[in-house]
């Protein structure tokens, strides 16, 4: 049987606008779904550049929460991953400006995954901003247009066909994140994945990999990296080992 490693990076979105502009919520049509602040777009693009430069493997596929801040984060990261310039050369300097980047959209494919969404409860969604009827009303086609042209794989079947129910418990949300990451990895065993989600999602995966730790904070664009051994057999069959923690960036944790 042929053996290889599958690599998975789980990342939080960038800086959200409502943390910079408090009055934004009062006038927003969708106050529960803030976009990125400009600083968040820059942070996301720079994080994508660092992942591309510092990881010894390519990202093949990106899955992203349907919340706008995550979609915009994924857009910036994907631009960095698909940049046609070779930033390993001495003559090239990493830039914080994604507008000037020319991309090869064949490098990475992106899909929206409902199962990576924010915890749908008042722990994560601010009471003043939450939809009164619990309906978050996402337009997937509209949000796909935020992603770089040619990178969207919109025929991919989502693990979660719809959003979890409003007022899900903390425990069920954490279990959901672990379930979805495993399901996506099993669906694409020969590909390396980047999953763009929320702070609780990143923390849930970190603690699943480090069971003696408690996550205290996940910074904007903080991420955890894990890998597992995959053995491929005949007729696309495979046997997967357990995911092993490799490293993290932007996660503050403590021993239980």
HUQUI-V219344 format. One record per pair of residues at least 12 apart in sequence whose C-alpha atoms are under 6 Angstrom apart, sorted by sequence separation. I is the first residue (numbers start at 1). GAP is how many residues later the second one is. D is the distance in Angstrom with one decimal. If there is no record, write none. Layout:
i: (I:I)
gap: (GAP:GAP)
d: (D:D)
This chain:
i: (203:229:228:228:228:227:227:17:226:16:17:83:84:199:226:16:17:83:84:226:15:16:82:225:15:82:225:177:224:15:82:223:14:223:222:222:44:48:52:14:174:45:49:219:44:45:48:134:218:35:36:44:218:35:217:45:217:209:216:216:215:214:214:110:213:109:110:111:213:214:109:110:212:213:109:212:105:113:115:66:105:114:120:121:61:63:65:120:121:60:61:62:63:64:65:114:120:61:63:64:65:114:46:65:65:42:119:13:14:13:75:118:116:32:31:32:60:62:64:60:61:62:63:64:65:59:62:59:8:10:12:7:8:9:10:11:12:6:8:12:12:10:15:14:13:14:12:13:12:11:12:11:11:10:10:9:9:8:8:7:6:6:5:5:4:5:4:3:3:2:1:2:1:1)
gap: (12:12:13:14:15:16:17:18:18:19:19:19:19:19:19:20:20:20:20:20:21:21:21:21:22:22:22:24:24:25:25:25:26:26:27:28:29:29:29:30:30:31:31:31:32:32:32:32:32:33:33:33:33:34:34:35:35:36:36:37:38:39:40:41:41:42:42:42:42:42:43:43:43:43:44:44:45:45:45:46:46:46:46:46:47:47:47:47:47:48:48:48:48:48:48:48:48:49:49:49:49:49:50:51:52:54:54:57:59:60:72:80:81:97:98:98:131:131:131:132:132:132:132:132:132:133:133:134:184:184:184:185:185:185:185:185:185:186:186:186:187:192:205:206:207:207:208:208:209:210:210:211:212:213:214:215:216:217:218:220:221:222:223:224:225:225:226:227:228:229:230:230:231:232)
d: (5.8:5.1:5.6:5.8:4.5:5.3:5.4:5.8:5.4:6.0:5.1:5.7:5.3:5.6:4.6:4.4:4.3:4.4:5.9:5.1:5.7:5.4:4.9:5.6:5.8:5.2:5.5:5.6:4.3:4.0:5.7:5.7:4.3:5.4:5.3:4.3:5.5:4.2:5.9:5.7:5.5:4.6:5.2:5.1:5.7:5.0:5.2:5.7:5.9:5.5:5.1:5.7:4.6:4.7:5.9:5.9:5.1:5.7:5.5:5.2:4.3:5.4:5.3:5.8:5.5:4.8:4.8:5.5:4.4:5.8:5.7:5.6:5.8:5.3:5.8:5.6:5.3:5.5:5.1:5.8:5.1:5.5:5.1:4.2:5.3:5.8:5.9:5.6:5.8:5.0:4.9:4.6:5.0:4.8:5.4:6.0:5.8:6.0:5.7:5.6:5.9:5.5:5.9:4.6:4.5:5.6:5.8:5.0:6.0:5.6:4.8:5.8:5.5:4.9:5.0:5.4:5.7:5.8:5.7:5.4:5.1:4.8:4.8:4.7:5.3:5.1:5.7:5.7:5.8:5.9:5.8:4.8:4.8:4.8:4.8:4.9:5.1:5.6:5.9:4.8:5.4:5.9:5.8:4.8:5.9:5.2:5.9:5.2:4.7:5.8:5.5:5.7:4.1:5.4:5.4:5.7:4.5:5.9:5.5:4.4:5.5:5.4:5.5:4.6:6.0:5.7:5.4:5.6:4.4:5.6:6.0:5.2:5.5:5.3)
